[in-house]
Amino acid sequence: MNTEVTTDQLVADLKAVMQDAEALLKATSAQTGEKIQEIRAQAEESLRHARARLSDVEQEALRRAREISDSAEDYVRDNPWQSVGIAAGAGLLLGLLLGRR
């Protein structure tokens, strides 16, 4: 679960950076000069690369989530009584913790 939070945060941060970069590129579109154009070209290339990488990261996260879901489903199907016991124990523990508040 910690990995999911980190991946979700990374994706959100990367999207924010990409939006900021796009806004910066639009704001400097009227600027002229060889150095500015070179920097803009580099920024546009970096932005294209970041979009592609973000797509890859999102696809990998979805693939992992499906694998985990499939694994849990297989476990429950193969061990129904253990699954019921685990769920009951977790429910009891959660009930005790919430009951004390």
PDB file as gemmi writes it, atoms N, CA and C in Angstrom:
CRYST1    1.000    1.000    1.000  90.00  90.00  90.00 P 1                      
ATOM      1  N   MET A   1       0.823  -1.189   0.000  1.00  0.00           N  
ATOM      2  CA  MET A   1       0.000   0.000   0.000  1.00  0.00           C  
ATOM      3  C   MET A   1       0.869   1.255   0.000  1.00  0.00           C  
ATOM      4  N   ASN A   2       1.984   1.238   0.684  1.00  0.00           N  
ATOM      5  CA  ASN A   2       2.901   2.353   0.691  1.00  0.00           C  
ATOM      6  C   ASN A   2       3.413   2.640  -0.706  1.00  0.00           C  
ATOM      7  N   THR A   3       3.662   1.588  -1.477  1.00  0.00           N  
ATOM      8  CA  THR A   3       4.107   1.758  -2.852  1.00  0.00           C  
ATOM      9  C   THR A   3       3.030   2.432  -3.683  1.00  0.00           C  
ATOM     10  N   GLU A   4       1.768   2.086  -3.449  1.00  0.00           N  
ATOM     11  CA  GLU A   4       0.671   2.695  -4.186  1.00  0.00           C  
ATOM     12  C   GLU A   4       0.598   4.194  -3.904  1.00  0.00           C  
ATOM     13  N   VAL A   5       0.746   4.573  -2.651  1.00  0.00           N  
ATOM     14  CA  VAL A   5       0.699   5.984  -2.300  1.00  0.00           C  
ATOM     15  C   VAL A   5       1.851   6.712  -2.966  1.00  0.00           C  
ATOM     16  N   THR A   6       3.020   6.131  -2.949  1.00  0.00           N  
ATOM     17  CA  THR A   6       4.180   6.741  -3.570  1.00  0.00           C  
ATOM     18  C   THR A   6       3.979   6.861  -5.074  1.00  0.00           C  
ATOM     19  N   THR A   7       3.476   5.825  -5.711  1.00  0.00           N  
ATOM     20  CA  THR A   7       3.237   5.858  -7.147  1.00  0.00           C  
ATOM     21  C   THR A   7       2.177   6.892  -7.488  1.00  0.00           C  
ATOM     22  N   ASP A   8       1.091   6.919  -6.718  1.00  0.00           N  
ATOM     23  CA  ASP A   8       0.040   7.906  -6.960  1.00  0.00           C  
ATOM     24  C   ASP A   8       0.570   9.325  -6.796  1.00  0.00           C  
ATOM     25  N   GLN A   9       1.374   9.533  -5.770  1.00  0.00           N  
ATOM     26  CA  GLN A   9       1.938  10.865  -5.544  1.00  0.00           C  
ATOM     27  C   GLN A   9       2.899  11.234  -6.665  1.00  0.00           C  
ATOM     28  N   LEU A  10       3.706  10.281  -7.121  1.00  0.00           N  
ATOM     29  CA  LEU A  10       4.633  10.538  -8.221  1.00  0.00           C  
ATOM     30  C   LEU A  10       3.881  10.927  -9.482  1.00  0.00           C  
ATOM     31  N   VAL A  11       2.826  10.209  -9.783  1.00  0.00           N  
ATOM     32  CA  VAL A  11       2.017  10.514 -10.968  1.00  0.00           C  
ATOM     33  C   VAL A  11       1.407  11.908 -10.847  1.00  0.00           C  
ATOM     34  N   ALA A  12       0.856  12.225  -9.691  1.00  0.00           N  
ATOM     35  CA  ALA A  12       0.242  13.539  -9.480  1.00  0.00           C  
ATOM     36  C   ALA A  12       1.287  14.648  -9.598  1.00  0.00           C  
ATOM     37  N   ASP A  13       2.460  14.444  -9.011  1.00  0.00           N  
ATOM     38  CA  ASP A  13       3.519  15.442  -9.083  1.00  0.00           C  
ATOM     39  C   ASP A  13       3.998  15.628 -10.517  1.00  0.00           C  
ATOM     40  N   LEU A  14       4.148  14.535 -11.238  1.00  0.00           N  
ATOM     41  CA  LEU A  14       4.608  14.621 -12.623  1.00  0.00           C  
ATOM     42  C   LEU A  14       3.583  15.339 -13.494  1.00  0.00           C  
ATOM     43  N   LYS A  15       2.303  15.085 -13.265  1.00  0.00           N  
ATOM     44  CA  LYS A  15       1.263  15.788 -14.012  1.00  0.00           C  
ATOM     45  C   LYS A  15       1.312  17.287 -13.726  1.00  0.00           C  
ATOM     46  N   ALA A  16       1.532  17.643 -12.464  1.00  0.00           N  
ATOM     47  CA  ALA A  16       1.608  19.061 -12.099  1.00  0.00           C  
ATOM     48  C   ALA A  16       2.808  19.733 -12.763  1.00  0.00           C  
ATOM     49  N   VAL A  17       3.942  19.057 -12.780  1.00  0.00           N  
ATOM     50  CA  VAL A  17       5.134  19.601 -13.421  1.00  0.00           C  
ATOM     51  C   VAL A  17       4.889  19.778 -14.914  1.00  0.00           C  
ATOM     52  N   MET A  18       4.238  18.794 -15.523  1.00  0.00           N  
ATOM     53  CA  MET A  18       3.955  18.890 -16.958  1.00  0.00           C  
ATOM     54  C   MET A  18       3.014  20.064 -17.251  1.00  0.00           C  
ATOM     55  N   GLN A  19       2.016  20.267 -16.414  1.00  0.00           N  
ATOM     56  CA  GLN A  19       1.097  21.395 -16.608  1.00  0.00           C  
ATOM     57  C   GLN A  19       1.840  22.718 -16.466  1.00  0.00           C  
ATOM     58  N   ASP A  20       2.725  22.808 -15.466  1.00  0.00           N  
ATOM     59  CA  ASP A  20       3.512  24.022 -15.273  1.00  0.00           C  
ATOM     60  C   ASP A  20       4.433  24.275 -16.468  1.00  0.00           C  
ATOM     61  N   ALA A  21       5.051  23.218 -16.974  1.00  0.00           N  
ATOM     62  CA  ALA A  21       5.945  23.354 -18.121  1.00  0.00           C  
ATOM     63  C   ALA A  21       5.170  23.798 -19.358  1.00  0.00           C  
ATOM     64  N   GLU A  22       3.982  23.228 -19.561  1.00  0.00           N  
ATOM     65  CA  GLU A  22       3.160  23.642 -20.697  1.00  0.00           C  
ATOM     66  C   GLU A  22       2.779  25.117 -20.588  1.00  0.00           C  
ATOM     67  N   ALA A  23       2.417  25.548 -19.380  1.00  0.00           N  
ATOM     68  CA  ALA A  23       2.066  26.951 -19.166  1.00  0.00           C  
ATOM     69  C   ALA A  23       3.270  27.854 -19.430  1.00  0.00           C  
ATOM     70  N   LEU A  24       4.430  27.431 -18.992  1.00  0.00           N  
ATOM     71  CA  LEU A  24       5.644  28.208 -19.225  1.00  0.00           C  
ATOM     72  C   LEU A  24       5.957  28.296 -20.715  1.00  0.00           C  
ATOM     73  N   LEU A  25       5.816  27.198 -21.425  1.00  0.00           N  
ATOM     74  CA  LEU A  25       6.066  27.209 -22.863  1.00  0.00           C  
ATOM     75  C   LEU A  25       5.096  28.141 -23.584  1.00  0.00           C  
ATOM     76  N   LYS A  26       3.823  28.124 -23.175  1.00  0.00           N  
ATOM     77  CA  LYS A  26       2.840  29.024 -23.797  1.00  0.00           C  
ATOM     78  C   LYS A  26       3.160  30.478 -23.479  1.00  0.00           C  
ATOM     79  N   ALA A  27       3.584  30.741 -22.244  1.00  0.00           N  
ATOM     80  CA  ALA A  27       3.882  32.111 -21.831  1.00  0.00           C  
ATOM     81  C   ALA A  27       5.101  32.672 -22.552  1.00  0.00           C  
ATOM     82  N   THR A  28       6.031  31.822 -22.936  1.00  0.00           N  
ATOM     83  CA  THR A  28       7.253  32.294 -23.597  1.00  0.00           C  
ATOM     84  C   THR A  28       7.202  32.117 -25.112  1.00  0.00           C  
ATOM     85  N   SER A  29       6.030  31.778 -25.644  1.00  0.00           N  
ATOM     86  CA  SER A  29       5.941  31.520 -27.085  1.00  0.00           C  
ATOM     87  C   SER A  29       6.250  32.758 -27.923  1.00  0.00           C  
ATOM     88  N   ALA A  30       6.002  33.935 -27.392  1.00  0.00           N  
ATOM     89  CA  ALA A  30       6.260  35.162 -28.134  1.00  0.00           C  
ATOM     90  C   ALA A  30       7.721  35.604 -28.030  1.00  0.00           C  
ATOM     91  N   GLN A  31       8.463  35.020 -27.132  1.00  0.00           N  
ATOM     92  CA  GLN A  31       9.863  35.379 -26.954  1.00  0.00           C  
ATOM     93  C   GLN A  31      10.663  34.935 -28.181  1.00  0.00           C  
ATOM     94  N   THR A  32      11.622  35.736 -28.548  1.00  0.00           N  
ATOM     95  CA  THR A  32      12.461  35.396 -29.699  1.00  0.00           C  
ATOM     96  C   THR A  32      13.903  35.295 -29.246  1.00  0.00           C  
ATOM     97  N   GLY A  33      14.708  34.816 -30.119  1.00  0.00           N  
ATOM     98  CA  GLY A  33      16.131  34.663 -29.824  1.00  0.00           C  
ATOM     99  C   GLY A  33      16.525  33.209 -29.939  1.00  0.00           C  
ATOM    100  N   GLU A  34      17.744  33.027 -30.370  1.00  0.00           N  
ATOM    101  CA  GLU A  34      18.233  31.666 -30.604  1.00  0.00           C  
ATOM    102  C   GLU A  34      18.281  30.849 -29.320  1.00  0.00           C  
ATOM    103  N   LYS A  35      18.768  31.435 -28.242  1.00  0.00           N  
ATOM    104  CA  LYS A  35      18.897  30.706 -26.978  1.00  0.00           C  
ATOM    105  C   LYS A  35      17.513  30.330 -26.430  1.00  0.00           C  
ATOM    106  N   ILE A  36      16.572  31.239 -26.508  1.00  0.00           N  
ATOM    107  CA  ILE A  36      15.215  30.958 -26.032  1.00  0.00           C  
ATOM    108  C   ILE A  36      14.616  29.807 -26.838  1.00  0.00           C  
ATOM    109  N   GLN A  37      14.769  29.856 -28.150  1.00  0.00           N  
ATOM    110  CA  GLN A  37      14.213  28.800 -29.000  1.00  0.00           C  
ATOM    111  C   GLN A  37      14.863  27.453 -28.688  1.00  0.00           C  
ATOM    112  N   GLU A  38      16.149  27.458 -28.419  1.00  0.00           N  
ATOM    113  CA  GLU A  38      16.855  26.218 -28.075  1.00  0.00           C  
ATOM    114  C   GLU A  38      16.331  25.654 -26.751  1.00  0.00           C  
ATOM    115  N   ILE A  39      16.163  26.520 -25.783  1.00  0.00           N  
ATOM    116  CA  ILE A  39      15.651  26.087 -24.470  1.00  0.00           C  
ATOM    117  C   ILE A  39      14.222  25.588 -24.606  1.00  0.00           C  
ATOM    118  N   ARG A  40      13.399  26.294 -25.395  1.00  0.00           N  
ATOM    119  CA  ARG A  40      12.014  25.853 -25.609  1.00  0.00           C  
ATOM    120  C   ARG A  40      11.981  24.484 -26.274  1.00  0.00           C  
ATOM    121  N   ALA A  41      12.855  24.256 -27.242  1.00  0.00           N  
ATOM    122  CA  ALA A  41      12.892  22.961 -27.930  1.00  0.00           C  
ATOM    123  C   ALA A  41      13.279  21.852 -26.955  1.00  0.00           C  
ATOM    124  N   GLN A  42      14.256  22.138 -26.102  1.00  0.00           N  
ATOM    125  CA  GLN A  42      14.651  21.147 -25.099  1.00  0.00           C  
ATOM    126  C   GLN A  42      13.513  20.874 -24.120  1.00  0.00           C  
ATOM    127  N   ALA A  43      12.823  21.926 -23.708  1.00  0.00           N  
ATOM    128  CA  ALA A  43      11.705  21.768 -22.771  1.00  0.00           C  
ATOM    129  C   ALA A  43      10.575  20.972 -23.419  1.00  0.00           C  
ATOM    130  N   GLU A  44      10.291  21.245 -24.678  1.00  0.00           N  
ATOM    131  CA  GLU A  44       9.235  20.501 -25.372  1.00  0.00           C  
ATOM    132  C   GLU A  44       9.606  19.026 -25.488  1.00  0.00           C  
ATOM    133  N   GLU A  45      10.852  18.739 -25.785  1.00  0.00           N  
ATOM    134  CA  GLU A  45      11.301  17.348 -25.880  1.00  0.00           C  
ATOM    135  C   GLU A  45      11.206  16.654 -24.516  1.00  0.00           C  
ATOM    136  N   SER A  46      11.622  17.349 -23.472  1.00  0.00           N  
ATOM    137  CA  SER A  46      11.524  16.791 -22.118  1.00  0.00           C  
ATOM    138  C   SER A  46      10.070  16.542 -21.741  1.00  0.00           C  
ATOM    139  N   LEU A  47       9.197  17.438 -22.138  1.00  0.00           N  
ATOM    140  CA  LEU A  47       7.777  17.284 -21.855  1.00  0.00           C  
ATOM    141  C   LEU A  47       7.198  16.078 -22.595  1.00  0.00           C  
ATOM    142  N   ARG A  48       7.582  15.879 -23.841  1.00  0.00           N  
ATOM    143  CA  ARG A  48       7.120  14.703 -24.589  1.00  0.00           C  
ATOM    144  C   ARG A  48       7.604  13.419 -23.917  1.00  0.00           C  
ATOM    145  N   HIS A  49       8.858  13.435 -23.488  1.00  0.00           N  
ATOM    146  CA  HIS A  49       9.418  12.262 -22.810  1.00  0.00           C  
ATOM    147  C   HIS A  49       8.680  12.008 -21.487  1.00  0.00           C  
ATOM    148  N   ALA A  50       8.403  13.069 -20.747  1.00  0.00           N  
ATOM    149  CA  ALA A  50       7.708  12.929 -19.457  1.00  0.00           C  
ATOM    150  C   ALA A  50       6.299  12.369 -19.668  1.00  0.00           C  
ATOM    151  N   ARG A  51       5.610  12.824 -20.704  1.00  0.00           N  
ATOM    152  CA  ARG A  51       4.265  12.293 -20.990  1.00  0.00           C  
ATOM    153  C   ARG A  51       4.324  10.800 -21.281  1.00  0.00           C  
ATOM    154  N   ALA A  52       5.300  10.406 -22.091  1.00  0.00           N  
ATOM    155  CA  ALA A  52       5.441   8.987 -22.421  1.00  0.00           C  
ATOM    156  C   ALA A  52       5.757   8.177 -21.165  1.00  0.00           C  
ATOM    157  N   ARG A  53       6.651   8.668 -20.346  1.00  0.00           N  
ATOM    158  CA  ARG A  53       7.034   7.968 -19.118  1.00  0.00           C  
ATOM    159  C   ARG A  53       5.861   7.889 -18.152  1.00  0.00           C  
ATOM    160  N   LEU A  54       5.083   8.951 -18.051  1.00  0.00           N  
ATOM    161  CA  LEU A  54       3.915   8.959 -17.179  1.00  0.00           C  
ATOM    162  C   LEU A  54       2.920   7.890 -17.626  1.00  0.00           C  
ATOM    163  N   SER A  55       2.724   7.801 -18.915  1.00  0.00           N  
ATOM    164  CA  SER A  55       1.818   6.779 -19.440  1.00  0.00           C  
ATOM    165  C   SER A  55       2.321   5.390 -19.077  1.00  0.00           C  
ATOM    166  N   ASP A  56       3.626   5.174 -19.215  1.00  0.00           N  
ATOM    167  CA  ASP A  56       4.213   3.877 -18.854  1.00  0.00           C  
ATOM    168  C   ASP A  56       4.015   3.567 -17.374  1.00  0.00           C  
ATOM    169  N   VAL A  57       4.237   4.558 -16.516  1.00  0.00           N  
ATOM    170  CA  VAL A  57       4.096   4.364 -15.071  1.00  0.00           C  
ATOM    171  C   VAL A  57       2.642   4.045 -14.719  1.00  0.00           C  
ATOM    172  N   GLU A  58       1.712   4.756 -15.343  1.00  0.00           N  
ATOM    173  CA  GLU A  58       0.299   4.497 -15.063  1.00  0.00           C  
ATOM    174  C   GLU A  58      -0.098   3.089 -15.511  1.00  0.00           C  
ATOM    175  N   GLN A  59       0.368   2.678 -16.681  1.00  0.00           N  
ATOM    176  CA  GLN A  59       0.054   1.333 -17.170  1.00  0.00           C  
ATOM    177  C   GLN A  59       0.649   0.260 -16.260  1.00  0.00           C  
ATOM    178  N   GLU A  60       1.869   0.484 -15.799  1.00  0.00           N  
ATOM    179  CA  GLU A  60       2.513  -0.473 -14.893  1.00  0.00           C  
ATOM    180  C   GLU A  60       1.764  -0.551 -13.564  1.00  0.00           C  
ATOM    181  N   ALA A  61       1.330   0.587 -13.057  1.00  0.00           N  
ATOM    182  CA  ALA A  61       0.568   0.594 -11.800  1.00  0.00           C  
ATOM    183  C   ALA A  61      -0.753  -0.154 -11.971  1.00  0.00           C  
ATOM    184  N   LEU A  62      -1.415   0.040 -13.092  1.00  0.00           N  
ATOM    185  CA  LEU A  62      -2.662  -0.691 -13.348  1.00  0.00           C  
ATOM    186  C   LEU A  62      -2.411  -2.185 -13.462  1.00  0.00           C  
ATOM    187  N   ARG A  63      -1.325  -2.551 -14.123  1.00  0.00           N  
ATOM    188  CA  ARG A  63      -0.988  -3.963 -14.278  1.00  0.00           C  
ATOM    189  C   ARG A  63      -0.729  -4.601 -12.917  1.00  0.00           C  
ATOM    190  N   ARG A  64       0.019  -3.902 -12.066  1.00  0.00           N  
ATOM    191  CA  ARG A  64       0.302  -4.422 -10.722  1.00  0.00           C  
ATOM    192  C   ARG A  64      -0.970  -4.554  -9.896  1.00  0.00           C  
ATOM    193  N   ALA A  65      -1.843  -3.555  -9.998  1.00  0.00           N  
ATOM    194  CA  ALA A  65      -3.101  -3.605  -9.247  1.00  0.00           C  
ATOM    195  C   ALA A  65      -3.939  -4.800  -9.694  1.00  0.00           C  
ATOM    196  N   ARG A  66      -3.966  -5.051 -10.993  1.00  0.00           N  
ATOM    197  CA  ARG A  66      -4.723  -6.210 -11.488  1.00  0.00           C  
ATOM    198  C   ARG A  66      -4.103  -7.512 -10.984  1.00  0.00           C  
ATOM    199  N   GLU A  67      -2.773  -7.587 -10.981  1.00  0.00           N  
ATOM    200  CA  GLU A  67      -2.102  -8.790 -10.484  1.00  0.00           C  
ATOM    201  C   GLU A  67      -2.429  -9.034  -9.016  1.00  0.00           C  
ATOM    202  N   ILE A  68      -2.385  -7.984  -8.215  1.00  0.00           N  
ATOM    203  CA  ILE A  68      -2.681  -8.105  -6.788  1.00  0.00           C  
ATOM    204  C   ILE A  68      -4.135  -8.522  -6.594  1.00  0.00           C  
ATOM    205  N   SER A  69      -5.017  -7.920  -7.346  1.00  0.00           N  
ATOM    206  CA  SER A  69      -6.437  -8.274  -7.258  1.00  0.00           C  
ATOM    207  C   SER A  69      -6.660  -9.729  -7.657  1.00  0.00           C  
ATOM    208  N   ASP A  70      -6.029 -10.141  -8.743  1.00  0.00           N  
ATOM    209  CA  ASP A  70      -6.161 -11.533  -9.186  1.00  0.00           C  
ATOM    210  C   ASP A  70      -5.596 -12.498  -8.152  1.00  0.00           C  
ATOM    211  N   SER A  71      -4.475 -12.130  -7.558  1.00  0.00           N  
ATOM    212  CA  SER A  71      -3.845 -12.970  -6.549  1.00  0.00           C  
ATOM    213  C   SER A  71      -4.749 -13.118  -5.321  1.00  0.00           C  
ATOM    214  N   ALA A  72      -5.325 -12.014  -4.882  1.00  0.00           N  
ATOM    215  CA  ALA A  72      -6.232 -12.063  -3.736  1.00  0.00           C  
ATOM    216  C   ALA A  72      -7.469 -12.895  -4.064  1.00  0.00           C  
ATOM    217  N   GLU A  73      -7.976 -12.712  -5.262  1.00  0.00           N  
ATOM    218  CA  GLU A  73      -9.154 -13.486  -5.676  1.00  0.00           C  
ATOM    219  C   GLU A  73      -8.833 -14.980  -5.722  1.00  0.00           C  
ATOM    220  N   ASP A  74      -7.671 -15.326  -6.250  1.00  0.00           N  
ATOM    221  CA  ASP A  74      -7.259 -16.735  -6.291  1.00  0.00           C  
ATOM    222  C   ASP A  74      -7.113 -17.310  -4.887  1.00  0.00           C  
ATOM    223  N   TYR A  75      -6.530 -16.525  -3.974  1.00  0.00           N  
ATOM    224  CA  TYR A  75      -6.343 -16.989  -2.602  1.00  0.00           C  
ATOM    225  C   TYR A  75      -7.697 -17.268  -1.945  1.00  0.00           C  
ATOM    226  N   VAL A  76      -8.622 -16.330  -2.124  1.00  0.00           N  
ATOM    227  CA  VAL A  76      -9.950 -16.500  -1.520  1.00  0.00           C  
ATOM    228  C   VAL A  76     -10.647 -17.718  -2.119  1.00  0.00           C  
ATOM    229  N   ARG A  77     -10.506 -17.900  -3.415  1.00  0.00           N  
ATOM    230  CA  ARG A  77     -11.138 -19.051  -4.063  1.00  0.00           C  
ATOM    231  C   ARG A  77     -10.517 -20.362  -3.584  1.00  0.00           C  
ATOM    232  N   ASP A  78      -9.199 -20.370  -3.398  1.00  0.00           N  
ATOM    233  CA  ASP A  78      -8.508 -21.589  -2.964  1.00  0.00           C  
ATOM    234  C   ASP A  78      -8.647 -21.853  -1.468  1.00  0.00           C  
ATOM    235  N   ASN A  79      -8.827 -20.821  -0.677  1.00  0.00           N  
ATOM    236  CA  ASN A  79      -8.890 -20.936   0.790  1.00  0.00           C  
ATOM    237  C   ASN A  79     -10.094 -20.173   1.336  1.00  0.00           C  
ATOM    238  N   PRO A  80     -11.305 -20.611   1.029  1.00  0.00           N  
ATOM    239  CA  PRO A  80     -12.472 -19.812   1.434  1.00  0.00           C  
ATOM    240  C   PRO A  80     -12.632 -19.689   2.945  1.00  0.00           C  
ATOM    241  N   TRP A  81     -12.404 -20.766   3.693  1.00  0.00           N  
ATOM    242  CA  TRP A  81     -12.603 -20.686   5.138  1.00  0.00           C  
ATOM    243  C   TRP A  81     -11.540 -19.853   5.819  1.00  0.00           C  
ATOM    244  N   GLN A  82     -10.320 -19.927   5.346  1.00  0.00           N  
ATOM    245  CA  GLN A  82      -9.279 -19.068   5.917  1.00  0.00           C  
ATOM    246  C   GLN A  82      -9.597 -17.599   5.628  1.00  0.00           C  
ATOM    247  N   SER A  83     -10.101 -17.340   4.440  1.00  0.00           N  
ATOM    248  CA  SER A  83     -10.459 -15.972   4.074  1.00  0.00           C  
ATOM    249  C   SER A  83     -11.580 -15.439   4.953  1.00  0.00           C  
ATOM    250  N   VAL A  84     -12.563 -16.272   5.197  1.00  0.00           N  
ATOM    251  CA  VAL A  84     -13.662 -15.869   6.081  1.00  0.00           C  
ATOM    252  C   VAL A  84     -13.123 -15.599   7.485  1.00  0.00           C  
ATOM    253  N   GLY A  85     -12.237 -16.469   7.962  1.00  0.00           N  
ATOM    254  CA  GLY A  85     -11.644 -16.290   9.289  1.00  0.00           C  
ATOM    255  C   GLY A  85     -10.840 -14.999   9.383  1.00  0.00           C  
ATOM    256  N   ILE A  86     -10.059 -14.722   8.354  1.00  0.00           N  
ATOM    257  CA  ILE A  86      -9.258 -13.488   8.348  1.00  0.00           C  
ATOM    258  C   ILE A  86     -10.175 -12.275   8.339  1.00  0.00           C  
ATOM    259  N   ALA A  87     -11.204 -12.300   7.498  1.00  0.00           N  
ATOM    260  CA  ALA A  87     -12.145 -11.176   7.427  1.00  0.00           C  
ATOM    261  C   ALA A  87     -12.868 -10.989   8.753  1.00  0.00           C  
ATOM    262  N   ALA A  88     -13.283 -12.084   9.378  1.00  0.00           N  
ATOM    263  CA  ALA A  88     -13.976 -11.998  10.668  1.00  0.00           C  
ATOM    264  C   ALA A  88     -13.037 -11.430  11.736  1.00  0.00           C  
ATOM    265  N   GLY A  89     -11.800 -11.909  11.751  1.00  0.00           N  
ATOM    266  CA  GLY A  89     -10.827 -11.399  12.720  1.00  0.00           C  
ATOM    267  C   GLY A  89     -10.551  -9.922  12.513  1.00  0.00           C  
ATOM    268  N   ALA A  90     -10.405  -9.515  11.273  1.00  0.00           N  
ATOM    269  CA  ALA A  90     -10.170  -8.100  10.986  1.00  0.00           C  
ATOM    270  C   ALA A  90     -11.377  -7.266  11.397  1.00  0.00           C  
ATOM    271  N   GLY A  91     -12.568  -7.774  11.114  1.00  0.00           N  
ATOM    272  CA  GLY A  91     -13.789  -7.061  11.510  1.00  0.00           C  
ATOM    273  C   GLY A  91     -13.911  -6.932  13.007  1.00  0.00           C  
ATOM    274  N   LEU A  92     -13.592  -8.018  13.723  1.00  0.00           N  
ATOM    275  CA  LEU A  92     -13.644  -7.993  15.185  1.00  0.00           C  
ATOM    276  C   LEU A  92     -12.644  -6.984  15.741  1.00  0.00           C  
ATOM    277  N   LEU A  93     -11.433  -7.020  15.232  1.00  0.00           N  
ATOM    278  CA  LEU A  93     -10.396  -6.089  15.679  1.00  0.00           C  
ATOM    279  C   LEU A  93     -10.797  -4.644  15.399  1.00  0.00           C  
ATOM    280  N   LEU A  94     -11.308  -4.397  14.215  1.00  0.00           N  
ATOM    281  CA  LEU A  94     -11.752  -3.051  13.871  1.00  0.00           C  
ATOM    282  C   LEU A  94     -12.901  -2.614  14.771  1.00  0.00           C  
ATOM    283  N   GLY A  95     -13.843  -3.533  15.039  1.00  0.00           N  
ATOM    284  CA  GLY A  95     -14.958  -3.226  15.935  1.00  0.00           C  
ATOM    285  C   GLY A  95     -14.489  -2.882  17.334  1.00  0.00           C  
ATOM    286  N   LEU A  96     -13.505  -3.637  17.840  1.00  0.00           N  
ATOM    287  CA  LEU A  96     -12.964  -3.348  19.175  1.00  0.00           C  
ATOM    288  C   LEU A  96     -12.274  -1.992  19.210  1.00  0.00           C  
ATOM    289  N   LEU A  97     -11.508  -1.696  18.190  1.00  0.00           N  
ATOM    290  CA  LEU A  97     -10.805  -0.412  18.156  1.00  0.00           C  
ATOM    291  C   LEU A  97     -11.767   0.754  18.055  1.00  0.00           C  
ATOM    292  N   LEU A  98     -12.786   0.617  17.221  1.00  0.00           N  
ATOM    293  CA  LEU A  98     -13.760   1.700  17.087  1.00  0.00           C  
ATOM    294  C   LEU A  98     -14.658   1.804  18.314  1.00  0.00           C  
ATOM    295  N   GLY A  99     -14.905   0.683  18.974  1.00  0.00           N  
ATOM    296  CA  GLY A  99     -15.744   0.680  20.167  1.00  0.00           C  
ATOM    297  C   GLY A  99     -15.090   1.388  21.338  1.00  0.00           C  
ATOM    298  N   ARG A 100     -13.791   1.414  21.376  1.00  0.00           N  
ATOM    299  CA  ARG A 100     -13.075   2.067  22.483  1.00  0.00           C  
ATOM    300  C   ARG A 100     -13.076   3.579  22.346  1.00  0.00           C  
ATOM    301  N   ARG A 101     -13.324   4.074  21.195  1.00  0.00           N  
ATOM    302  CA  ARG A 101     -13.315   5.529  20.985  1.00  0.00           C  
ATOM    303  C   ARG A 101     -14.582   6.053  21.443  1.00  0.00           C  
TER     304      ARG A 101                                                      
END                                                                             
